[in-house]
Amino acid sequence: MAETLICRSRNSELSPDEERIIIRDIALSAQANSKEGDTFFLITQRWWQYWIEYVNQDQTNNSYDGSSLAEHCDLANSSAVKKPPGIDNSDLIDDAVSEESSSGIEIHDTLLEGRDYVLLPQEVWNQLYTWYGGGPTLPRKVISSGLSQTELTVEVYPLRLQLLVLPINDRSVIRISKKETVAHLHRKACEIFDLQLNQVSIWDYYGRRKHALMNDMDKTLDDANLQMDQDILIEVNNTNNTTSSQENGFAQREASSVLVEPPKSSLSIAGGLSASKGASRSYNVELSSSQNVNSAVRDVEHPFGTSGVTTRGSFGGLTGLLNLGNTCFMNSAIQCLVHTPEFARYFREDYHQEINWQNPLGMVGELALAFGELLRKLWAPGRTPIAPRPFKAKLARFAPQFSGNNQHDSQELLAFLLDGLHEDLNRVKHKPYIKSRDADGRLDEEVADEYWANHIARNDSIIVDVCQGQYKSTLVCPVCNKVSVTFDPFMYLSLPLQSSTNRTMTVTAFACDGTTLPSPCTVTVPKQGRCRDLIQALSNACSLKHNERILLAEVRNSLIHRFLEDPLISLSTIKDDDHLAAYKIPKIDKNTKYLQLVHRRREQSSDSQIVSGWKPYGTPIVSLISCDNPVTRGDIQVLANRMLSPLRRKGGTLDQATASETSTPKATPDKCSSTDSGDTCATNVVSNSVNKDGTGSGSPSIPTLPLLLVDENNACIDLSMGEDKVVKLSPSSTILVYIDWSHKLLEKYDTHSLETLPEVLKFGPVTKKARTEPLSLYTCLEAFLREEPLVPEDMWYCPQCKERRQASKKLDLWRLPEVLVIHLKRFSYSRSMKHKLETFVNFPIHDFDLTNYVANKNSSRRQLYELYALTNHYGSMGSGHYTAHIKLLDENKWYNFDDSHISSISEDDVNTAAAYVLFYRRVKTNDAAVSNGD
C-alpha cells in the first residue's frame, strides 16, 4: 500500500492530469481484483464532481455515462477549475439520527448513488484521502447477493435492527450486515446488554409478532429473512425451560409499521460492482414514555388496535402492502390489479375450477392461487398492512428476474403477471393448431373476426375477457407494394413520449437596491446546461436592467455556501433539493467587494428561559460596496438600511415614503444616467464619500441598526457607534456582516419573506405551473398509430419479393377491451446510455374518447373510458420509487397507495409528471346500439 500512495507533500507538485492518471490506474487495478469482503468508501457526489472537473480541465470535452470509475477519470471539462478543498462528506450525514444512534455515524436514508454519492474502492479512497484529507470516513463492505449468490454488491445500508429485551425492559438499535450469522447477532446482543449466551432466546419479532426462534446459528440474517428496521425480541430465560417446537414455525407477518420505499442505486462501480441499496426508511410505532416493552408484547394479542391505515367506514380495499426491500414496483402494480373491479369480483368468488393445472405455459396454478389469496386479504375488512411474502416467493420461483431486493420495472412485472395469470386460468386445456391466413383482399371485418376466433380458440381466460383487445397491423412492401394485413391481440398499449431535454429550476431573486421584496422565479433551462444558461434565463425572467447582473449563490443553513460565479459550472451539480438565491447587483467589478448581510436571532431552550445565543436564520442579502476609498461604519449602515428598506413595516419608525427616500445615499456625487449612454450606473454601490459632506449614517432619517462586522480574525466589530470610524476590511472579496434581530426590531421590520427559500425543484407531485412541455395522451396515441418504416433489425420478409424489406408499418385499433392498460414509455435505451423521460402527459380522467381511433367503423358504439388507477414512478432510471393512485369506485374517491401508507387525495392531484401505467375502464353508454364484439 505504501508503494501506491503519493504523500501530501509530493501531491503539491502533481498536476491535475497526473492526479487523474494515478487514480485511473489505481481504479483499473482495483476493478480487476474486486471480491467479496473488499471495502468501498462513500464520497459525496458534489466533491467528486468538483475533483473530476479539476483533473480533466485540460482535456477535450466528453460526456460521462456512468460506465466505470476508471472511465470517469478520463472525463474532461474545458473550464479552469481550482484545486478542490478537503473532502467534505457532511452532506451525506444525518446528524439528528447520528446523535441518537449507538452505531456511530448514520447517513441519510434517501441517498442515491450518482446523485448524492459515489462509491470508491479502498485504494482510490486511500490515495485521495492522503492528498486531500477530510471526511468523515464512510466505509462499506462488498457482499454477495442474488439468487446464486454470485453478484457482488456494496452494502451501503447494513441492516438496522431494534433489539427489545424482556423482562428487563431495555432496548438498543444496532447496525449489522445481513451476511452476518445468527450466532454473531446472539453475541452482539449479549455484549450490549451484558448477558450470557445460555441466558437468552432470540426471536424474529417482525411487526412485533413472534415468528421464529432464531436458533440456527449458522444461518445468515439474509437467509433468516430479517428486514430493515424490524424488531428483534431477546427473552432472558430465568429457568431451563425452552420454547416448544410449535413456536418455531413462521406465522403470518402483519406489521403496523409504515414503510417508505427507499431509492435503490444500480450504477456500475469500477466496471463490475453495483451498489444495491438494502435499506428501507421506516416510521415504526414508537412507545410513549408511559408504555414499556411488556405492554408492547401484550398489544400483539390485539393487532388491530395498532397504528396503520385500516378500512375506512364500511368499504374494503384500503389495505397497504409492506415494503419487503425495494418491492414498491410490485406493490404498486398489485394494487392496481387488485382494484380492477372485474378481478376483485372474480378472485373473491370460486375461481379454482378454472385453474389450468396442466398448462405447460402456466405455473401449474400456483401464481393464480397466490394472487387470489393476496387479493382476498387486501379486500378483507379491518386489516392492517400485510407483507406479500408468499406471493413474492412464488414470483421469484417462476420469474427469477424479480427475485432478490433489486428495483425493477413495474410495467415489466405487470406484463408478466397478466400473461402468467392468463395461462394459469386458461379455460382451453388443449390448444388446437391453427394456421392464420392473410387477408388476400377480404373485408377487414371478416379477417378480424377470423383472427379473434382463432385467438379465443387457444386463449380464453378472465384476463382475455377483461384486458385483451385487437389491433390491425398493415405492412406495405416499399418495392412491390405488397400489402399484408393481420389482426393481432394486445394486452396493453405502450405509447411513446417526446423526450424532454429541459429542466425547471426555482430561484429566489433579491434586489440589492432596496426597491422590491424577494420573489421566487421559476425558469426552464437545458438539463445538461451550465450556470450561464441559468443566469441568462433568470436575467430574462427578472427583467434585468442593462446596468445590472445576476450573482448566483447556494444557501445552506441560512448562510451562503458558495457563489456560482463560474459560468461553466454544470447544472447537474445543483440538486433539486438545493436552495439558490439570485442577487441583482450593478455591473461594477473594479475595486468592489460583496457585502453579505446575514440575519441572526436569539433562540431559547424549549424547556427553560435560558437564552442559547444568536443563530443564523432566513436568507442572507448580498450587495456591492465600493473600496475606492476607506469604508466607514456609516457606509455599511447606509447600505444595510437600503437593503432592508422593503422589509420596513408601515406605521413603524419609518413609513414607506421615508424608506424610499433613504434607500439611496444622498451624498453620492456621481449622477449616473441609465439612458442611451450605456455607462455603468454606480448609484447602487455605496461610495465612501457618503460621510464626507455631513450626511450618510449620521443623518437622522437613517436608523442605526445592530450590525456586527466579522473581521479577518473572525472577531465581531460593533458598527452601531462611531459611524465615521474607518473599517479595516479583510483581503477576501466578501465582507460578512451580522444583523441581530431583536423582538423590538422585528416590530418595525417584516422578515417573513426572507425565512422561506424554496427548493430548486420541490419533490412530490408536480404543480401545474412547474409542468413543462405538456403532452396530450391523444398525441401519444397518434404517434403510436402513425405509419413509419420498420427499424433495420425488424425488417419484414415480403412473400411476393421473397426478400427481407424495410416495410412501412401502420397500426390501427380494432377491438378495445373492457379495461385498457396504457404504458407510457418513460424509460429509453441506447447503446451507451439509458435515461428516463420526465415529460408531463396530460391524460384525461373522465371521457377518454377513443371512438375516432377505432378502425372498425361498423360499430356505432362509443368508445368512452374513465381512469380508475395508475402507477407512478418518482426518481431516475434504475432507482426511485413507485406508488399508485387508485379510485375506489364504491366511494367515488381517490387514494394514494404508497406501500403500506394510504392517504386520500383529490382528483386534481392524480395527474402528475410521474404517471407511468394508466388503467382505464370502459364507460357504459346508452348509445351502444351495435356491439363490436369485444
N, C-alpha and C positions, 0 to 999 in steps of 0.2 A: 504493500500500500504506500509506503514511503517513497518508492520509486515513481509512483503515479502522480502524487500530489505535487503541486507547484506552490511554494510558500508565498505568503503575502508580500514579503519584501521583493521577491522576484516578479510578482504579479505587477508591480508598479512599472516594470519595464516591458510588459507584454502589450502588444497592440490588440485592438478588438478582434482582428482576424486571427491572431494567434490564439486568443481565448476560444474562439469558435472552433478552430481545428482541434484543439486539445479536448474540448468537451465532446465534439463529434466522435473522435477516435475512442474516447472512454465509453461513450454510449454504444458504439458498434460492438466493442468488446463485451460489454455487459449484456447486450442483446443476444449475442451468440452463446452466452453461458447462463442464461436465466433458468432458474429451477425453483422448486418448492422450498420454502424456508428463507428465500432471499428477502432482503429488506428494501423497501422503496420509501421515499420521503415525499410528503406533500409540500408543495411550494405554491405560493399564491400566483394565480394567473397574471395578475397585474405586474408583479415584479418580473416574472418570467418573460412576459411580452416585452417589457422595457429592455431586458437584457438581450433578447433576440434582435430587437431593432438596433441596439448598440453594436453588437458584434457583426451585424450584416450591413451596416450603413455604407460600406464601400463596395458592395456587390451590386449586381444587376437585380432588378425587381422580379420577384417570383411570388406566387401565392402558396399558402400553406394549406394542405388538405388534411392535416392531422394524421398522416400515414405512419410516421415514426419519429422518435425523438432525434435520431441521427439526422434524418432529412430536415427536421425542424431547424437544426443547427446550420443548415445551408440556406436558410431563408435570407432574403435581402430586403433592405429598405434604403431608399436613396437619401433620406434625411440625415442631417448631422445630429447625433444623439450623444448627450453627455454620459459619462460613466455612471452606472447605477449606484445608488447608496447601498447600505447593508440590507440583507434580506429581511423583509418585514412580513411575517405571516399573521399579524394581529387581526386582519380582516377575516381570517378563517376561524378564529377562536370565539366560542360562545362564552363570554366572561361570566354571565349570570349563572350558567349551568356549571362552569368550571369551579366557581367558588363553593357550590354546594356539593360537588362530586368528590367522592373519596377515591376516584380512579384517575386523578390527575387532570390534565388539560383536556377539555372537551371541545370538539369542533361543531360548527353549526350543522344541524340535521339536514339542511336543504341544499348542500353544496353540490355542484355539478362539475365533473371533470371537463376541462376545456373551456368552461365559462368562469369558474371560480378558482380552480387549482389545476396543477399539472403534477403527475407522479414521476419522480426521478429515481433511477437506480442509485443504490448506495454510493457507488463510486463517483457518479456525477455529482450527487449532493455533497460528498466529502470535498471534492475539488472546489465547487462553488463556495462552500462554507469557508474553506481555507482562504479563498480570495476575498470574500466579502463579509463573512461573519453574519451576525444577526440571528434571527429565529422567530418564535420558538421552534424547536425541532419536533417534527411530527412523523415518526417512523411508522410504517405499516408492513405487515408480513405478506408474502406470496403464499397462497394456499391452492390446493387442487379442488376443482369443482366439476360440475356437470354429471351426466348420467354415468359416464365411465370413469369419472374422477381423473381425467387426463387434461382437462382445461385448466390453465394457470390463471388465477385472478388475484388481484391485490385486495385484501380485506380492509377496505377503507374504514368501514364501520363494524368493529367486532360486536358480538352480542352484548347488549346491556340488560342485565338481569337484576330484578329486585328480590333480595333474599328476605323472607319473613320467618321469624323464629318463634316457635311455640314450645313450651308455655311461657317463655321469659319475655315475650312481647318486645322483641328487638327487630331491627331491620337494617339493611345496608344495600347500596346499589353498587354493582361491580361491572367491569368490562372484562370479557373473556372471549377468546377466539372460538368460533364454532367448531374448529378442528381439535380443540382440547377434549380430553376424555371426561367421562362422568367421574372417574376417580380423582382427576385434577380438580373438578368442581367440589367434590367432597373435601379434599384437603384445603382448598382455598376458603371454603365456608368455615371449617373448623379453626383455621388460623384467625379469621376475622372475629369470630365470636368466642375464641378460646375454649373450644370443645374438643373432646376426644372422638376419634373416628367411630369407635364402637358405641358411642352415645347417641348417634344421630341417624335418622332416616330422612332421605331427601325425596321430595315428591315433585313431579311435573304439575305445577299449580296454575296452568294456563287458564285465564279467565276466572281465577280464584275458585277453581274446582279441582279436586284431586282427580288426576287422570292415570298416572302410572308411578309406581315406586321405582325410582332410578337406582337399581341395584346391579345393573350390568356395567361393571366398572370399566370395561374395555371399549364400550360404545362411545363414539364421539357425540358431542352435543348436536351436531348437524344430523347425525343418524337418529338421535333421540327426538328430533323434530322440535327443538326449542326455538322460540320465536323472539324477535327483538322486543325488549321492554316487557317481557312477561314475568310473572311471579314464580318464584321457587319456594316451596314450603319446606322448612327444616324443622323436623319434630325431634325434640330432645326426649329420649326414652328414659323413663325412670325405673323401668323394670326390664326383665329379659323377654317380655312378651314381644312377639314380632307380628307384623301385619299379616293378615291372612292372604292367601294367594288369590282370593277372589278380588282383592283390591288392586291387583297388579294390572288388570286389563284397562284399555283405554275407554273412557266414557265419552259421550258426545260433548264436544267442546263448544260452549257458548259463553262469550265474554261480554262484559258490559263496558269494555274499553272502547273508545272511539279512535280508530286508527286512521291515519292520513298517509296516503301513498307517497313514498319518497321518490325523488328523481333517481334515475339509475344511469350511470355513465358507462359507455362501452367503447370509447375511443381507444385506438390501439396505442400501446406504450412500448417503446423500444422495438417496434416492429412485430412483436409477438404476444405481449401480455395485454389483457384487457382488465380494466378496473371495474369490478362488479360491486355495486353498492348494496350491501346487505343490511341496510338499516331502514327501519320504519319509524317515523315520528309517531308517538302515541300520547294521548291525553288520558292517562289512566284515572280510574276513580280513586281519588285521594281520600284517606280517612281524616276526619276532623280531629281536633285536639281532644274531644270528648269520647272518641272511639279508640279501640285498640284492636290488635290482631285477632284476639279471640272473637270479638264481635263480628269481624270480617268473615271469620270461618263460619259463625252461626248464620250469617246472612246467605251463605251458599244454599241453605235449605229453602230460601225464598228468592230465587234468582230474578224473578220478575219485578222485584222491588228495587233493583239497582238501576243506575242511570243508563241512558241509551235511548234511541228512538224506538218506540213501540207503536202498536196500532193506534191510529188516531180515530176516535169515535168508533163506529161500527164497521168501518171499511178496513179490509186487509190490504196487503201489498206494500206496506211501508216498513218492511224489514230489511236491514242492511246486511252487507256481506263483509266479514272481516278480511283485512288485507293480510295475506299469508307471506308477504315478501314480494313486492313488485307484481302483484296479481290484480292491480287495478284494471289492466287491459281485459282480463277475464271477467271481473266483477261488472264492469260497465256493459259488456256485451250480453252477459247472462241476464241482467236486469231488464234490458230492452226486450229480449226474447220472452222472459217470464211475464212481462206486462203486455205482451201481444194477446189480445182477448181470446183469439181462436186457440192459441196454445194453452192459455190458462184454463180454458174450459176442457180441452182435450186431455191434458195430463192430470187434471183433478178427477176425471172420470176413469172408468176401467179401460185403459188402453193396452193392457197386457196381451189381449187376444190378437192385436195387430202386430206384435213384435215378430220380426222375421229372424228366427233362431238359426236358420241355415244359410243365410245370405253370405256368400264368401266376400262380398264387398263391404259388409257391415261389421259391427263389433259384437256379434252374437247377442245383441240386445242390451249389452251392459251399459253402453253410453246412454241409450234411451231410458233405462231404469235409473241410472244415476241422475240424469237431468230431471226426470219426473219426480224423483224423491226430493231433489233440491227445490223444485218449483213448489211442491206441496208445503215444504217448510216455510218458504218465503211468503206464501199466501195464508199460512195459519195465523189466527189471531193471537195477540198478546205475546209475540216473540221478541226477544232481544236479538241483536245482530248475531248471525251464525257464521261459523267457519266452514267454507266449502271444501274441506279436506278430502272427503270421499270422492267428490266429483273431480277435483284436481288430480287425484291419484289415477282415476280411470282415464282422464285426459292424457296424462303423462304416459300411461301404458300404451294407448293406441296412437298417440301423436307425440313421440319423444321430443319433437322440436319445441314443445311447450313445457317441457319438464324443467326442473331447477327454479331458480329465483331471478332469472333474467327478464327484462322487459320485452314484450312482444307487441306485434301489431294487432289491435283488437279486430280489425276487419278480416285479417287472415284467420284469426280464431273463429270469427263469426261464420266465415265461409266453410271452415272445417266442420263446425257444429251443425250447420244446416245440411250439409251433404251427409255427415255421419248419422244424424237423426233420421234423415230420409232413408238411408239404406237399412238402418235398424228397424224402421217402421214400414218398409216397403211391402205393400199388400201382394205384390207379384212374387210368388215363390219360385217360379221357373220362368226366366226371361226368354221369350222367343227371339230368334234371329230374324231381323227384318232389314232388308236392303232398301235404302232410300233411293227414290228416283228423282231425276232432275225435273224441272218444270216443263221443259220442252214445249213452251207456248201455251200451256194450260192456264186457266184462270187462277189468279193468286189465291182466291178463296178456297178453291178445290185443293190446291197444293198445300196450303197452310193447314187445312183440316186433316189432310192425309198425314202430314208430318206430326201434328199434335196427337192423332190417334196412335201412330207408331210409338210416339214417346210414352203415352199413357199405358200402352200395352207392356212396356218394360219398367215404367216408373209410376207408381201410384201410392201416394202416402199423404199424410196430413201436411207435410212440407210442400208437396206439389200442389195440393189443394189451396194452400194459403199464399205461398211465396213465389211460385214459378209463373213466368209469363213467356211470351214468344216474340221474337223479332224477325224481321225479314232481312236477309243478307243478300245483296246484289253485287256480283263481281262482273267486271267488264274487261275483256282482254284488250290491251292497247294496240295489238297488231291486227287481229282478225275480227275484233268487235264481238266476239262470242259473249253472250250474256248468261250467267249462271245464277239462278235464284234458289236459295234454300231458306227454310224456316226453322230456326234453332231456338231451344228453350233457354231461359236465363233465370238465375236466382236473385240477382241484384244488378243494378246498373252502376258502372264505375265511370264517373264523369270527370273529364279533365278540367283543370283550373288554369287560369292565366297566372304566370309567375309574377310575384311582387318583388321588385328589387329595391323597394324603398322602406324606410323605417320612420316611424313617428316618434318625435322627441319633444318633451315638455321642459322648458327652461323658464325661470323667473327673471324678468327684466327689471333692472333698477336704473333710475335716472339720478346721476350724481349731482345734478344742478338743483335738486330740490323742487322740481316742478310737478312731479307726479308720484303717486304711490306705486310700489312694486306690483307687477301683474304677471301672471303666468302666460307664456306664449308657446303654442304648440306648432311645430313645423314638420315638414316631411323632407327627409334627406336620403341620399343613397345609403343602403346598408353597408356597402364596402367603402363608403366615403371617408373623408378626413375632416379635421376640425375646420378647415377653411370652408367646407361646404356648409357646416352648421352655422358658422359665423355669417356667411353670406345669406343664408335663409333667414336667420334672426334679424339681420340688418334690413331686409326687405319687409319682414313681418312687423318690426317695431318702428317702421317709418323713420329710420335713422337719418339724421341731418348730414349734410355734406361735410361738416366740420367735426363730426363725431365718429367714434369707432367702438366696436364691441370688445370688451375684455371678459373672457370666459373663465369661470372658476368652478372647481368642485368643492362643495361644502360638506364637511363631516363633523358631527358633534358640535355644531354651531361655530365652527372655525373653518377657515379656508384651508383645505388640504393641499391644493395645488392650483396654480394658474395654468390654463391650457392655451399658452401663447404660441406654441409651435403649430403653425397651420397644417403641418404634415402628420400630426398625431392621428392615428387611426381611430375612427369612431367605434370600432369593435372593442376598444379598451374601456369604453364608457358603458357600464352595465345599466340594465333597465331600472335597477333599484338605487342608482346613484342620484345625487341631488346637485343640480347645476344652477348657477346664477350667472346672468349676463349683465355687466355693468356698462352703461353708455357713458363713455368718457371722451374728452376732447382729443383731437389728433395732435397732441403735443408730446413728443418723445424726448426732446433735449432738456437735460438738467431738471427732470421731474422725478418724483417718487410716488408710489402708491401709498395712500393712507387708508389703512384698514380700521374701520370703526367697529369694534367687537362689543356686543351687548352682554352685560352681566347683571344678575340679580341675586339677592340673598336667598338661601334655602334653609328651611328649618326642619329639624328632625320630626318625623311623623308622630312620635310618641312623647315629645317634650317640646319645650320652648327654646331649646338650645339652638343658637344660630350656627349653621355649619359652614358659613363663609360664602364668598361670591363664586358663582358658577356661570359659565357662558350659556346663553340661550338665544334663540332666534337666528337670524341670518346676518352676517356682517355686511356693512355697506362700504364700498370702495370708491375713492375719488383720487384725483391727482392734486399734488401740491408742488408749486414751483420752488426750486432750490437755487435760483439765480442769486439771491441774497439770503442772509441768515434768516431762519424761520423762528418766529417768536411763539410764545404760548398763546398769544392773542390771535395769531394767524390760524392756529389749529382750532381755537374756539369758534372763529368765524366760519371756518369750513364745516365743522361739525354741526353748527346751528343751521347752515344752509342744507346739509344733507338730511337733517331731521325735520326740516320745516313742513313737509307734507304730513307728518305724523302729529302735528300740534292739534289739540282739541279746540273746537270753537268754544268760546266762553272761558278759556284758560287765561293765563297771564298775557299771552299774545293772541290776538284774533287772526283770522286768515289774511286780512289785508296787511296787518303789520308783519306777518310772517313773510308774505311775498316781498314786502319792501326790504326786509333784511336778508333775504335769501341770496343776494348778490353783494359782495363787498363794495362799499361806496367809494373806497379810496383807490380802486384800480384805475390808473390814469389812462391806460390804453383803451380807447373806444373802438372796438373791433367791429367791423361790418360783416354781416352774414349774407351779403348780396352777391353780385356777379363777380366780385374781385377774386373770390376763391381763397383769400387769405385765411389762415387758421385763426379762429377767434379764441382769445385766452380768457374770456370772462368766466369760464368755469374752473379756472386754475387760480387758486389763491396766491396772490403775489405778496412778497414781503413788504411792499410799500403800504400795506393796509394801516399800519400803526404810525407811519412816519408823518402823517398830516393831522394826527389827533383823533382819527376815527378808528374803526375796527372794533376789537373786542372790548375796548373801553367805552364804546357807545352805549348809552343807557337803553337803547332799543334791543340790544342783543343780550340775552340772559347768559349767565355763567353756568356752564354745565360741569358736572362732576367727572372730569376726564383724567385719565392716568396714562402717561406715555411710558411704554416699555423701552428702556434704553438698551445699548449693546451688551450690558452686563446683566440683562434680564431684571433690572430693578425698575420700580414704578415711580414716575415723577408726577406730582400733583400739578395739573395745569389750570386749576381753578383760581390761582392767585399769581400775581406778578406777570400780567399779560404782556409787558414789554420785554420780559426776560427771554434771551435767545436760547433756543433748544439745541442741544448737541444731538445730531442725528446719527444713527448707525450707518456704516458704509453700505449696507444692503439696500436693495431697491424698494423695500417696503417699510413703512412706519406703522407700528402697531399701537393703537390707542384703545383703551377700555373706557366704556361709559357705564357707570354703575347706576342702575335704575332703582331708586328708592320708591316706596309706595306713594310718597308725596309727589315725586316727579312724574310717576305714571298717571297721576290725576290730570296732568297737563298734556301728556302725550299718549297716543293710542298705538301700541306696538304690535297689535294683533296681526297686521299684515306681514310682519317680519317672522312670526312664530311658526308659520306653516309653509315649508318649502316642498313642493310636490316632487315625487319621483320622476325620473326621465320617462318611464312608462309604467303606469300603475298595473300591478298584476291583477289577474282575475278577469271577469267579463269585460270586454272592450266596449267602451262607451261609444255612442253614435258619433260624437264629434271626433273621436280618435280613429274611426274606421276610414281607411284609405283605399282607393281603388275598389269600390264595391262592385260586385259581380252578381248578376242575377242568376238564379238557378235555371231559369229558362235559357239563358245564354249558354250555360254549361251543357245543357241538354242538346241545344242546337249544334254545339261544337262536336258532341258525341255522335250526332246523326249526320254530320256533314260528310260529303263524299271526299275521299282522299286516297292517294296511292298507298299501297301496302309498303311497309318497310322492306328493304332488300332481304332481311332474314326470313320474312314470311311470304316470299314470292309464291304465286299460285300456279299450279300445273293446269294449263289450258288443254282440255280434252280435244279441242279442234286443231290447235297448233302442234300438239304433242310436245310442248316445251313449257318450261317454267317462265312465267311472265310476272312483271310487276304491275298487276292489275289494279284498277281503281275499285274501292270498296265503298258501298253505301249501306248504312243500317237504317231500318225503319221499325218503329214499334208496331206490333200487330195485335198482340193479345196481352192485356195487362192483368196482373194478379190482384187478389184481394188486399194483400199487404205488399207495398212496393218499397224495397230497400234500395237506397241510393248512397253510394260510396263516393265521397269527394276525394279525389286523388291528390292529397296534400303532400305525399312523400314522392320525391322524384329521384331517379338514379341515373348515373352516367358512369363511364369507365373510371374516372378519377375521383368522383365525389358523389355525395348524396345529401340532400337537404330537404327541408320542409317548406312548403309554400304557406305563407301566413295570410293569403288572400281572404278578405271577408266576403262571404257569399250571402246575398240577400235571398233567403228562401222563404216561400210563403208558409204560414202555419195553417191557414184556412184557405179553402178554394184553390188548391193546386190543380189547375185545369189542364189536362193533357189531351183533351178532345181533338185538337187540331194537329197533334203529333202522332196520332194513330193512323196508320196507312189503310187499315180496313174500313172503308167508307160505307160498307153495307150495314153497319150498326148505327142506329140513332142514339145509342146510349151515351150519355155524357160521362166523361172520364174525370170525375172530380175526386180529389184526395184531401185528407186532413192529416197533419203531423200529430203523432202521439208519443214519439220517443226519438232520442238521438244520443249518440255518444260524442263526447268532446275530448280533444287532446290538447293539453297545455304543455308548452316546453318545446324542446328541439328534437331533432332526429335521434332515435336510439335512446331517448330518455324522456323525461317529462312525466305527465300524469294524466290518467283517463278518468272522466266522470260521465254520468248520464243524466239527461233531463228527460223526465217521464211524466206524462199526463195520466192521472188516474181518472178514467172515463166515468166511473161511478160518482166521483166527487167533482168532476169537471175542473180539476185543479192541478197545477204543475208542481213538481218536486225536483230538487237536485239530489241525485244519489251519488255521494262521494264515499265509496267503500261503505263503511258502517255508519257514516253520518248522513242523515237525510234531513233536508230543510225545505220549507215551502218557498217557492219563487213566483214572481209574477210572470205573465205571458210575455211581457216586454223584455224580460231577461233571458228568454230562451234562445234568441238568435244572437250568436257571438261569432267572433272570428275563429273560435276553437272548434266549431262544429265539424264533425268528421263523417259519421254514418247516420243517415236520416231514415226514419221509419214512418211511412205514410200508410194510411188506412183508407180504403175506398169509402166514399160517402154515398149512402143510398139515396138515389134521386127518384123523383116521381115521373121523370120523362124517359125512363128506361123502357121504351116501347119494344125494342128489339135487343135481345142479348147477343153479344159477340161470342158467346160460347165459352167464356173463360170463367 
